[in-house]
Amino acid sequence: MPIGENARRGLTGARRLAVDAAGFGVGGALAGLAALRRGKAVHPHGAVYQAQLVVPHHDGPLGRTELFGTAVSRPALVRFSRSLGLPRPLPDLLGMSVRVLDAYGTGLHQDFLMVSSVDAPVVHHLFVPAADVQQRPYSSSLPYRAGGRTVLVGAIPRADSPRFENGNELERLAAAAATGALVFDLGVAEPWGRFRPVAELRVADPLPPEADALRFNPWNSGGGLELTGLLNRLRDIAYPLSQRAWGRAGRAGEQAAADSLLRRLGSSSSGETAHAAAAAGCDRAEPTGR
């Protein structure tokens, strides 16, 4: 898809030109930072894990989306990262990017890009530093339309998930994931509400280092779950420009290796989702659709 096609959708004249100007301005700045860093402009380093997104049955607006309309366990990936790359032990904005593999068909994924925040009305639009991946909720900060309703998407650490004290935040994450019991609640919140759990994200095995070059994009979405708002339009231009810039900065081989790994993961998960739809919840209780 050409850069900016989603950004310009439904716009004409001056509004279309304004979105182009703002999007390419933001994208140019991020591309410059990516070239300077010879890597991702933000969230430069992280760790990627396999995961399962366990979705219960939902009625109402969520039930009209493809992702949440059926009780099923879907294969996923989750990347944890430091946003600004500040030196430890300083806290940083922590990122959590989730990719639901082949959510809408082969190669058609659902991505959620979230940053550490606060679970409270209005302020869940803000980014808040954290020192541990399980310290704070994560928020998309920018809205989606889901079944005709405007919501934010978030991830809420589970109080009963394992926690460790030694090492940095990614080392503690690795220790927690190794127990097989690290779970986050994926949630949605209306702009004036708090997050309510709608699915479980069960973190599993770590992926090899080349997975860190995966390119997430919030516009990987669909099935009745759509980005909305001006700032989201700008991301449709800014993200591809930034990602192309760090590919041209000598990192294209890493991007290609990550894409190859993603294709292998997609192939290995083919057929698992249908089986999981029947088996979901047999080994553990399903989360309650609320």
Residue pairs with C-beta under 8 A, 6 or more apart in sequence:
3 236
3 237
3 240
3 241
4 19
4 20
4 23
4 236
4 237
5 236
6 219
6 227
6 233
6 236
7 19
7 20
7 23
7 233
7 234
7 236
7 237
8 16
8 19
8 20
8 233
11 19
19 230
19 233
19 234
19 237
20 237
22 234
23 233
23 234
23 236
23 237
23 238
24 237
24 241
26 234
26 237
26 238
27 234
27 237
27 238
27 239
27 240
27 241
27 242
28 241
30 41
30 42
30 238
30 241
30 242
30 245
31 41
31 241
31 242
31 244
31 245
32 245
33 41
33 42
33 242
34 40
34 41
34 242
34 243
34 245
34 246
34 249
35 245
35 246
35 248
35 249
37 44
37 246
37 249
38 246
38 249
38 250
38 251
39 45
39 246
39 249
39 251
40 242
40 243
40 246
41 242
41 245
41 246
42 83
42 84
42 95
43 79
43 81
43 82
43 83
43 95
43 97
44 81
44 82
44 85
45 81
45 82
45 85
45 212
46 79
46 80
46 81
46 82
46 95
46 170
46 212
47 79
47 80
47 81
47 170
47 173
47 174
47 206
47 212
48 77
48 78
48 79
48 206
48 207
48 211
48 212
48 214
49 77
49 78
49 79
49 80
49 177
49 203
49 204
49 205
49 206
49 207
50 75
50 76
50 77
50 204
50 205
50 206
50 207
50 265
51 75
51 76
51 77
51 78
51 98
51 201
51 202
51 203
51 204
52 73
52 74
52 75
52 76
52 200
52 201
52 202
52 204
52 276
53 73
53 74
53 75
53 76
53 98
53 100
53 186
53 199
53 200
53 201
53 202
54 73
54 74
54 199
54 200
54 201
54 202
54 280
54 281
54 284
54 286
54 287
55 67
55 68
55 70
55 71
55 72
55 73
55 74
55 198
55 199
55 280
56 71
56 198
56 199
56 281
56 286
56 287
56 288
56 289
57 63
57 70
57 71
57 289
58 68
58 69
58 198
58 289
59 289
60 147
61 146
61 147
61 148
61 149
62 68
62 69
62 146
62 147
62 188
62 198
62 289
63 69
63 147
64 146
64 147
64 148
64 224
65 146
65 147
65 223
65 224
65 225
66 103
66 104
66 222
66 223
66 224
66 225
67 100
67 103
67 110
67 223
67 225
68 146
68 198
68 199
68 225
69 224
70 277
71 277
71 280
71 281
71 286
72 273
72 276
72 277
72 280
73 273
73 276
73 277
73 279
73 280
74 100
74 101
74 103
74 273
74 276
75 100
75 101
75 102
75 265
75 269
75 272
75 273
76 98
76 99
76 100
76 101
76 201
77 98
77 99
77 101
77 207
77 211
77 214
77 265
78 96
78 97
78 98
78 99
78 201
78 203
79 95
79 96
79 97
79 211
79 212
79 214
79 216
80 94
80 95
80 96
80 133
80 169
80 170
80 173
81 94
81 95
81 97
82 92
82 93
82 94
82 95
82 169
83 92
83 93
83 94
83 95
83 115
83 127
84 92
84 93
85 92
86 92
88 168
89 131
89 168
91 129
91 130
91 131
92 129
92 130
93 115
93 116
93 127
93 128
93 129
93 130
94 115
94 116
94 129
94 130
94 133
94 135
94 136
94 138
94 169
95 113
95 114
95 115
95 116
95 138
96 114
96 115
96 116
96 133
96 138
96 155
96 184
97 111
97 112
97 113
97 114
97 216
98 111
98 112
98 114
98 155
98 186
98 201
99 109
99 110
99 111
99 214
99 216
99 220
100 109
100 110
100 111
101 109
101 265
101 266
101 269
102 108
102 109
102 266
102 269
102 270
102 273
103 109
103 110
103 222
103 223
104 110
104 222
104 223
106 266
106 270
107 266
108 220
108 222
109 220
110 220
110 221
110 222
110 223
110 225
111 216
111 217
111 218
111 219
111 220
111 221
112 140
112 153
112 155
112 186
112 218
113 140
113 216
113 218
114 138
114 139
114 140
114 141
114 153
114 154
114 155
115 127
115 138
115 139
115 141
116 127
116 128
116 129
116 130
116 135
116 136
116 137
116 138
117 123
117 124
117 125
117 126
117 127
117 128
117 136
117 137
117 138
117 139
117 141
117 154
118 124
118 126
118 128
118 136
118 137
118 139
119 137
119 154
119 156
119 189
119 194
119 195
120 194
121 191
121 192
121 193
121 194
122 191
122 192
124 137
124 139
124 141
124 152
124 154
124 189
124 194
124 195
125 139
125 141
125 142
125 152
125 191
126 141
127 141
128 136
130 136
131 169
132 163
132 169
132 172
133 157
133 169
133 170
133 172
133 173
134 157
134 161
134 163
134 176
135 157
136 157
137 154
137 155
137 156
137 157
137 187
137 195
138 154
138 155
138 156
139 152
139 153
139 154
139 189
139 195
140 152
140 153
140 154
140 218
141 152
142 152
142 218
142 227
142 229
142 231
142 232
142 235
143 150
143 151
143 152
143 191
143 227
143 228
143 229
143 232
144 150
144 151
144 152
144 153
144 221
144 225
144 226
144 227
144 228
145 151
145 225
145 226
145 227
145 228
146 188
146 224
146 225
147 224
149 190
150 190
150 191
150 228
151 188
151 189
151 190
152 188
152 189
152 190
152 191
152 195
153 186
153 187
153 188
154 186
154 187
154 188
154 189
154 195
155 184
155 185
155 186
155 187
155 201
156 184
156 185
156 187
156 195
156 197
157 184
158 183
158 184
158 185
161 176
161 181
161 182
161 183
161 184
162 175
162 176
162 179
162 181
162 182
163 172
163 176
164 172
164 175
164 176
165 172
166 172
166 175
167 175
173 182
174 206
176 182
176 203
177 203
177 204
177 205
177 206
180 204
182 202
182 203
183 200
183 201
183 202
183 203
184 200
184 201
184 203
185 195
185 197
185 198
185 199
185 200
185 201
185 287
186 197
186 198
186 199
186 200
186 201
187 195
187 196
187 197
187 198
188 195
188 196
188 198
189 195
189 196
196 290
197 287
197 288
197 290
198 287
198 289
198 290
199 287
200 287
207 261
208 261
210 254
210 257
210 258
210 261
211 258
211 261
212 258
213 251
213 254
213 255
213 257
213 258
214 258
214 259
214 261
214 262
215 243
215 255
215 258
217 239
217 240
217 243
218 227
218 232
218 235
218 239
219 227
219 232
219 235
219 236
219 239
221 227
227 235
243 255
247 255
280 286
